[in-house]
Amino acid sequence: GDLVAFLDSDDIWHPRYLEVQTSVCEKIPQAVAYFTGHVNFTGDGGYEWESDPCEKDTEVQVMSPVHFLSRYNKAPGEFTPSRVCVPRRVLAALGNEPFKWRMAEDVYFFNLVAPAGPVVFLPKPMVAYRIREGSHSYDRLKMPQAEVQAFEFLAERYTAFTDTGLQRVFRQSFAAKRRFYAKVLLGVGQTGSARDQLRRSLENSSPLSVAKSLRLLLLSYLPKALQPVWPSANREWKSPQAS
């Protein structure tokens, strides 16, 4: 087919998901990815749709590469593989390994595809996203490490782009990934590794980003009693809600 849809084994599409995605693709064929909204739920069973999200008209959002890159890296929970369709031509242009990592493969893929063109987001809850303990995204130590590794691999590609906006957003997002990973490392007592991440986050950062990294670096040298409460190694999920 010309449109490739992804679905994680524990998530659920609305019965009209593919119909809606195909319709949006036909209206905006120049996009490189098509996302819908979602609803979170827990448990091992199915999901009962309370209403048909297609009954209400919803405005489609078209994001430029820079806008999507910034929005995705600030709130990646809005954009997961189970709620995206990608044209086959886009996948073919990305090469043989668009999903390179065992963990953080979505982070790698969406940062890889972002420069290719506009991205569409339809804020209708067309996918039920299952939250469960023990998933890869639940591990707050391994996941940020994998995300940093994905960014390290993508850094050379972004350096070659002529679009300074893309380069700037990528560098800022990379620094933010390192800072979060450093916070988790501090939370589990790996202070040396955390400081290394913070020092490396200073490379090619904006003045505000540099200030954030330096602040965290200074905090890491304070006595334990004076340091903030760092994130735990396991993600604390909020109550399920529509997004």
N, C-alpha and C positions, 0 to 999 in steps of 0.2 A: 504494500500500500504506500501511498504518498504521505501519510500522516502516521507517526509512530506514537503509541500511547503506552505509558508505564503504569504498573500497579504492584505495589509491595504486597507480599503474601497475606498480611494481616489487615490491610485496609479495604474499604468497600466503596465502589462507585455507586452513585445514584443511577437508577435504571436508564435515565435519559442522558447520562454523562457524555457518551460518545456522540450522540445526536447533537448536543449543544456545542461540543468542541468542534465538530465538523462544520457546523453552521458559522461559528466565529471565524474559523480558518478560511472559509469561502469568502467572507466579507473583508477580511484583512489578510490577504495571501502573502504579503511581504514580511510578515513577522517570522522570527526564528524560534519562538516558543510561545505556547498558549497555556496559561494557568487559569484555574478556577478557585473559588473560595472553598472552605471546608468546615466541618464540625468535628470537634474532638469527642471521643467516647472511650470508656474503659470496659474491661471484661472480655471474655473469650467467645461470646455469642455473636449473633448478627446485629444489625442496626435497623431500627424501625424509623423510617422517615415520617415525621409528623405532618409535613406538608410538601407540596410540590414546589421546589424553588423556582421552577420555570414559569409559575403563574404570574410573577412580578417582573416587570421590565427593569433591567439593571444596566447602567451605562458601562460600556467596556472601556478600560483604561489602557492606553498605549504608551509604553515607556521607552524612552531613548536608551541606548546602551549604557550611558553614564548613569542615568536615573535608576535603571534596573540594578546595575552593579552596586550602587550605593544602598539602595533599598534592600536588596537581597542580603548583603553582608551585615546590615544593621538588624534585620529581622528575618533570618532564614526560615523561621517557622511558618511564614506565610507561603513559602514556595518549596514544596517537597515533590519527589518524583511521582507520587501517586496522583497528583493533580496537574500534570503537565502533559501536553502533546507537542512533539517536535517534528517538523517536516523531514522527510527522508533525505532531501537534498542537503539539509543542514548537518545531519549526522554524517553523511558521506564526506562533507568538506572538513570535518573535524579529524579525520584520520581513523586508524584502526583501533585506537584505545581511548574512546571518549569517557569510559568509566575505568579509571586507572587504579583506584585504591580500594582495598577491602573495606575500610572505614572511611567516612567523609567523601565517598564517591560522588555524592550529590554536590558537595561544596566544590570539588574539583570540576565537575561537569558544568555547573551553572556559571562559574567564573570563566570557564573555557568558552562557553557559548555566548556569554554576554556581549563581547565586542562584535559579534557577527551581524547584528541588526536589532530592530525594535522588538520588544517583548510585550505580549498582551496579557492583561489580567482581567478576568470576569469575576467580580466579587459575589458570585452566587455559591452557596454551600452545596457543591455537587459531589463532594467526596467526604466519607466518614473516616477520620484518621484515628486509628486505635493507639491508645497510650498503654504501655505495659512495662512493668519493671523487668530488668534484665536485657532490654534491647540495647543495641549499640549506642543509641543517642542518650540512654540513661546513664552511661558511664562518663562522668565529667572529667576523668583524668585521661582516658585513652582517646576520647573524641577530640578534645582541643589539640592534643598532640598530633593526631592525624590531620586535622585541619591546617595546622602550621606546616606540616610536611607537604600538603597539597599546594599551599601558597608558595612554598620554597620551589617546588617544581614548576609552577606557573610564572615565577618572577622573570625569568629570561624572556618568555613570550611577551609579557607586558612591556618590558624594556624596549622591545623592537617596535611597538606601536608608535605612530606619529601623533595620535590623539593624546594631548597632554592631560585632558580631563580624565580619560580612562586611567592613565598612569597615576595621576594624583589620587583618585579614589581607591585604586588597587593598593597603593602604598599605605594609605591611611587605614584601609581595612586590614592589611597585613599586620600593621603595628597593633591594631586593636585585638587581633587574634593572638598575637604574642603576649599582650598584656593580660588577657583573660587566662591564657594557659599559665602564665606566671602566678596569677592569683590562686589558681587551683593547686599549683605546685607548692606554694607557700602554705596552703591549707593542709597539705599532707606532710609538711616538714622538709620538703626538698628545696631548701633555701638557695643553695648554690645554683641549681638548674634554673630556678625562678629568676635569679639575678641575671643569669646569662641571657634568658629570653628578654628581659627588660632592657638590657644593654643593646641587644640586637634590634629591638624595636625602635631604637633611636635613629637607625639608619634611614635616610631619605624621608623623614617624617616632617609634618608641618609643625610650626611653633607650638600650637595647642597640643598636638600629639606628643611632642617632646616633653612638654610640661607634665602631661599625665604620666608618662613613663618615668620621668625623674622623680615625681612625687612618690610613686609606688616603690621605686628603688630606694629612696630615702626611708620610707616606712619599713622596709624589710630589715633595716639596720637598727631599728628601735628595739628595746626590750620587748619580749613577748607580751607582757601585760599592757603595753602601750600600742600594740599593733591592732588594726581592725580585725573583725571576724572575717576570715577568708572563706570563699565558697567551699562547700563540702565536695567530696569526690563523686557523690551521686546527685543527680538532678532532682530538684523538688518540684513536681508537677503541680500546676494549679488545677482547680476544678474544671472539668470539661466544659467548653463553651464554643459557640460558633465563631468563626473567623472569616 
